[in-house]
Amino acid sequence: MAQTLPKLEASFQANFPTSPFEYYFLDEHFDKQYKSEQQFVQLFSLAALVAIIIAVMGIIGVTTQLIIQRNKEVSIRKILGASYKEVFYLISKEYLTWLGVCFVVGIPLSYILFSGWLENFLTKITLGWWFYILPALAVTVIFISATLFQTIKVSLVNPAETLKSE
């Protein structure tokens, strides 16, 4: 390379004396083209991580708030013989329904957006079903875990202490 470039430059200057000798390597050119995509992926990954952390905090916050609002109701149901499973179902049924609606809307929408974005690349790939289902399952597991934790926590409290103020 060190020997070839000066020879090429001399030959170029002999044939085109008024033009500057400019060159680039094709692999470096491709690297520059995909560098913006790599930066986008890094930025998108960071944004996704922040969104996941905020979503988990939101899920924990919603379940905690729901438990606080329904604390007396849960205590009365426990006195009347409700099991942990019934209390869990009472607390989580509405939000699991909304979570299902979000998945029904979000999965096709993300498929359309990602497919359109991937059309811009020369190398074509397809995203498998797991690319859409695994995040949905992860969110569902996180929600169920947070709700179950809060349900167990409120179920272990003596109902008499909760209902003292009534």
N, C-alpha and C positions, 0 to 999 in steps of 0.2 A: 504494500500500500504506500509506504513512504517513498519507494522508488517510482511507482507508477504515476502518482499524482503530478509530480513535477514534469514528467514527460507529456502527460495529457494536457497540462496547462500550456506548455511550450507549443504543442501542436495546435491547440485551440487559438492561442494568441497569433500564431503564424497565419491561420486561416481567417480569423475574425479579430483583427487588431483593435477595432473600436468597441468591442463588447467586453464586458468584464467576465472573467472566468468564475462562474458560480456553479457549485455542485452540491448534491446532497445524496445521502445513502437512503435507499428505499426502506430499509428496516427502521431507520430513525424517523423517516417520514410517517410510517405506519404507527410508530410509537407515539408520535405527536398527535395523530388523529385519534387514537384511543385513550390518550391521557385524560382528555376531558370526560370521557365515559368512566374511566377509573376513578376520577375525582368525584363524579356524580354518584358512583356506587358507594364510595366511602362516606360521602355526605348523607346519602340516603340510608345507609346502615346506621349511622349515628342518629339520624332523625327517627328511624324505626326503633332503636333502642330506647331513646327518650320517650317515644310514644308508648312503648310497652310498659316502661316504668310508670308513666302517668296513668295508663289504663289499669295497671294492677293497683296502684294507690286509689284510683277511683272506685274500683270494684270493692276493695276493702272498706273504703269510706261509705259507699252506698249500703253495704251489708251492715256495717256498724250503725249507721243512721237508722236503717230499717229495724234493727234489733232494739235500738233505744226507743223508737216510736211504738213498737209493739211489745215492749217489755212486760207491761201489765197484762196484756192479752195472752202472752206466752205463759206467764205465771198462772193465770186462771186456767188455761188449758192444761197445764201440768197438774194443777190441783184436781182437775176433772179426769185425769188419767191419760193425757196425751203422751205418746212416746216421742223419743228423739226424732224418729223418722217423720212423724206427723208434723212436728214443729219445723223440721227442716223443709218439708214440702210446703208448709204454710208460708214460710219466709221466701223460698226461692222460686215458687211456681211462676209468679208474674215476670220476674227477671229472666228466667230461663226461656219463657215465651218470647220476650223482647230480644234476647240473644239469638234465638232461632230466626226471628224475622230479620235481624241484622245479617246473619249468615246467608239467608236466602237472597237478600239484596246485594250484599257485599261480594260474595264469591263470583257471581256472573260479571259484576262490574269490574272487579279486579282482573278477571280473565280477559275482558275486552281491552282494558287499559294496557296490561302487560303484553298481550298479543300484538297490539298496535305498536307498542314501543319496540318490540323485538323484530318487527318487520323492517326496521331501518338498518339492520345489520346484514352484512353479506353472508356470514355464517348463520344458518338457520337452526334454531333449536326449538323444541316444543317443551312446554312445562307439563309435567305429569300431574295427575289428580292429587297426589300427595302434597304438591306445592300449595294447594288451596285448602285441603282438608286438615293437614297437620296444624297450621296456625289456629284454625277454628277449634280443633280438639284441645289445643293448648290453652286457649282462652276459656273454654268450657271447664277444663280441669282446674284452672286457677280460680274461676268463679266458684265452682263447687267446693274447692278446698277452703276458700275464704269464708263462704257461707257456712260450711260445716264447722269450721273452727269457731265462728261466732255463735252458731247454734249450740254447740257443746258448752261453750263458755256461759251462755245465758241459762242453759238447762241445768248446770251444776249449781246455780245460785238458788238458795232457799226461797220459794215463792212467798213465804211469810215476810221476809225482809223486803221484798219488792213491793208488796201490797200494804206495808205498814202505814204509808202516808195516806192511804184511802180511808 
